Amino acid sequence: MLKIGLTGGIATGKSFVLNIFSKEGFFTVKADEIAKKLYYENKKLKEKLIKNFGNELYQKDKIDFKKIEEILFNDPEERKKFEKIFYPEFEKFQDNFFKELSKKHKTIVYESALLFEVGTYKKFDILILTYCKRETQIKRALERGISREKIEKILEHQIDYERIIDKVDFSLNTDKSKKETEREVLGIIKMIKRNNF
């Protein structure tokens, strides 16, 4: 199975690009979807999280994502502790998820903002990066209703695209119009289909 990793910071157009791949017949999945499945299906993870962060993390068996955000963005030590618990389980779950997908699909496109931050970029055959100016990111995120404080905290924990742009196969500057971005994505898709699909 050919694994395509799509990454980029907050509000850089990842979902827009992923949607184009989907329309072109590719199977697509988001890291957030896998994480949500993991929170609910992995009893070992649930027990560890409750033990380390308290029962309030799960309210009536529903994960409290606001509480997780507090852990991740408000206390560096708590964040490290959370990541040490979460990511080993996530990686195992992700590997099994991909193994099951490989039985049905020749190619998948996987969207994650943190491919480089957590090191999982190495698992992918092709890497695509979306990026834009920071002011564009902030403007788009504000339009989505995300507070400036939260945006700044998220940006603080995401790698600057300039540090990883030479490590990816394709990069998309989404400061351009949606039509221009779509044209570029369709060009990338054409190349992938010609060589790998």
Buried (B, 14 or more C-beta within 10 A) or exposed (E): BBBBBBBBBBBBBBEBBBBBBEEBEBBBBBBEEBBEEBBEEBEEBBEBBEEBBEEEBBEEEEBEEEBBEEBBBEEEEBBEBBBEBBBEBBBBBBEEBBEEBEEEBEBBBBBBBBBBBBEBBEBBEBBBBBBBEBEBBBEBBEEEEBEEEEBEBBBEBBBEBEEBEEEBBBBBBBBBEEEEBBEBBBEBBEBBEEEEB
